[in-house]
Amino acid sequence: MSTRVERIQQSLEAVLQPTLCEIKDDSAAHKGHAGAASGAGHFSVTIISEKFEGLNRISRHRLVYDAVGDLMHTEIHALVIQALSPSETPN
């Protein structure tokens, strides 16, 4: 796991206490992309947390962005989010 992914995961876990937090570094697929020139990466996150229960998609994404806030200015250029509550996951 890359250091960047570890920092993102630590930030998400500290704030959202997820039961699942999977982060994929998609940066290699965006090599040469103008937004990647700063060195920040492209990531996908799948996260399951009780904190998402009863919230709409926008509210869930805001919680994720708040959790990684400082990293959005330095480490993350793009973030694809799948945020689910435990009741929405298959058994």
HUCORMO-V253138 format. One record per residue. RES is the residue in three letters. SS is DSSP state (H for helix, E for strand, L for the rest). Layout:
# HUCORMO-V253138
res:RES ss:SS
res:RES ss:SS
This chain:
# HUCORMO-V253138
res:MET ss:L
res:SER ss:L
res:THR ss:H
res:ARG ss:H
res:VAL ss:H
res:GLU ss:H
res:ARG ss:H
res:ILE ss:H
res:GLN ss:H
res:GLN ss:H
res:SER ss:H
res:LEU ss:H
res:GLU ss:H
res:ALA ss:H
res:VAL ss:H
res:LEU ss:H
res:GLN ss:L
res:PRO ss:L
res:THR ss:L
res:LEU ss:E
res:CYS ss:E
res:GLU ss:E
res:ILE ss:E
res:LYS ss:E
res:ASP ss:E
res:ASP ss:L
res:SER ss:H
res:ALA ss:H
res:ALA ss:H
res:HIS ss:H
res:LYS ss:L
res:GLY ss:L
res:HIS ss:L
res:ALA ss:H
res:GLY ss:H
res:ALA ss:H
res:ALA ss:H
res:SER ss:H
res:GLY ss:L
res:ALA ss:L
res:GLY ss:E
res:HIS ss:E
res:PHE ss:E
res:SER ss:E
res:VAL ss:E
res:THR ss:E
res:ILE ss:E
res:ILE ss:E
res:SER ss:L
res:GLU ss:H
res:LYS ss:H
res:PHE ss:H
res:GLU ss:L
res:GLY ss:L
res:LEU ss:L
res:ASN ss:L
res:ARG ss:H
res:ILE ss:H
res:SER ss:H
res:ARG ss:H
res:HIS ss:H
res:ARG ss:H
res:LEU ss:H
res:VAL ss:H
res:TYR ss:H
res:ASP ss:H
res:ALA ss:H
res:VAL ss:L
res:GLY ss:H
res:ASP ss:H
res:LEU ss:H
res:MET ss:H
res:HIS ss:H
res:THR ss:L
res:GLU ss:L
res:ILE ss:E
res:HIS ss:E
res:ALA ss:E
res:LEU ss:E
res:VAL ss:E
res:ILE ss:E
res:GLN ss:E
res:ALA ss:E
res:LEU ss:E
res:SER ss:L
res:PRO ss:H
res:SER ss:H
res:GLU ss:H
res:THR ss:L
res:PRO ss:L
res:ASN ss:L
